[in-house]
Each structure stands twice: as structure tokens, then as C-alpha cells.
Amino acid sequence: MRLRIVSPLVVVVHNDNVLSIRAEDASGSFGIMPGHADFLTVLAISVVSWTDADERRHHCAVRRGVLTVNGGREVTIATREAIPGDDLTTLHDTVLKKFETDLETQREEFVDSTRLQLAAIRQIMRHLRPGAASLPGGAS
């Protein structure tokens, strides 16, 4: 089978010699073998695993996505974010580090957004106070 895992910016995985795939959706874990019926599902935040023709296991953490099987041989996963890895322990550590970095970035963005909102509220309050200077163009 052919497996492609793509994010909006890059093809993360492209493997033409896949023997089997394991993935997870809302109903649980499932497997895909060559000849699988055409299929479409929404993936949970999970690890997709596959075995290649050399019997090696590979893994990729996906942050949700859509998995399609086409013609029993083409498996495509479109996801917002994917982190590949051949060793689950290393992948686990990489994902945790990435999520921690993302969380810190989200916190910083939240603080910046809150500061901008407060600055806008202060400006509005200055103009709403009695005796505030007239607005340009003669409006009050």
C-alpha cells in the first residue's frame, strides 16, 4: 500500500511499501491491510503506526485529521499537524516538548491579546468620560 500523511505545508510521510496500518478514530483503534474497502474517517489525536515491507514499525503522532482509503492501496491522512518517529519513546518525548512549546506560545498570545483589549477599553473610556475632548470632525 501507499501511505501519505500530509499537513497544510508539507508531506510528512510518503511510503510506497506499507504492509499494514493502525490508526484511531472516535470508535477506537482499527487496522488497514492491502485490499481494504474504500473508507473515510475522522482521526482522534493519536499515533498512527505502520509496518513497511522490511517489517520495520514506524509511527507518526497526528493532531486530528481525516484518513481515506482509496482503491484498497492508497491511504492518505490529512492532518493539521504530524510528528513522525520510528521509536515510540523518542516520539513521546518529542510530542511532549512540542505541546509544551505550543502551550507557552498560546499563553504569550493570550497575554498580548488581553493587553491589546485593555488598551482599547482604556481609549474608549477616555472618550466616554464627561468633559472628554471632542472627537475629530466636530463629533462628540
N, C-alpha and C positions, 0 to 999 in steps of 0.2 A: 504494500500500500504506500501511498504518498501522504505524508503529514506536513502541513504548513500551519505554523502559528504566527499570526500577524497582528501587529499593533498599528495604530494610525500612522506611525512614522517609519516603521521598519519591519522586515520579515525576520522574526526572531528565530524560527526553526524552519528548516526545509530539509526533509529527509525522505528520499525516494525508496528506501528499503526497510519499511516497517512491517513487522510480523503481527504485532498486537498493540492495542492502546487501552489504557484505563483512564477514565475521567469521572467527574462527579457533577450531577445536577441536583435540583431540589428533591428529586425522588431517591437519590442515593448514588452509589458508585455503579458503574457499568463498564462493560468491555466491548471492544470493536475488533473484529477479525476480518481478514480479506473476504469479500463477498457479502458483507453486512448490507442489509437493506438501506435504501436512502433514508436519511434521518436528519432531523434538526432539533436541537435542544439548547436551552439557556444554561450555561455553566454557573456553578456557585464559585465563590472564592475557594480555590483548591489547587492541588498539584495534579497535573496531567502526567502520566507515566507511559512510556512505550519501550518495546523491545525491538532492536533492529536485527537485520539479517545475520549479524555476527553474535547474536544472543546477548548483546550489551543492553543494560537498562539505562534509560535517560529520563529526565524529569524536567518539568517546567511549571513554576508557580504562575497561576493566572489570576488576575483580579477581575473575576466575572468574564463573560464573553458568550459568544454563540458558536456552537460546534455543528458542522454539517458533514454528513457522509453522502458522497455522490458517486453513483455507479459502483458501489462496493469497493472502490480502490482509492478514492480521493477523500481525505479527511482534512477539513480546514477549520481552524479555530481563529475567530476574530475577537480580539480582546483589547481592553483599554491599556493593560499593562501585562507584560510577561517577563519572567526572570528564569532563564534556563540554568540547569545544573545537572551534572552526572552523579553527584553524591548528595544524598538527602540531608546529611548533617551540615555540609557546607551550604547547601541551598537554604536550609532553615536559618542559618546564621546570616546569610546574605539578605534574605527576605526581612528578618527582624531589623537589621540595620537600615534597610531601605524604608521600612514602615516608620521607624523612629525618626529618620531624616524627614520623611513626608509629614509626620505629625508636628515636628518642630517648625517646618515651613508653614503649615496651616496655622499654627499658633501665631507666628510672626505676621502672617497675612491678616489674621483676625484682629490683632492689636493695631496694625496700621489702619485697617478699615474702621475700627472703633474710634481711633484718633481723628480720622477724617470726618466721621459723622459728628463727633463732638465739636470740632471746629466749625462745621456748617451750622450746627444748632446755636453756637455762640454768636455767629454772624447774624443769624435770623433774629435772635433775642435782642441784639443791639438795635436792630431796625424796628423792632416792635415796641420797645420801651417808649413811654411818653416822653416827648421832647427830643426824640431822636432826630438827627439831621434828615432833611428831605432827601429823597432818592433823586438821582439824575433825571432830568426831563420834567421836573416840576411835580412828580408824583410823591405822595406821602406814604 
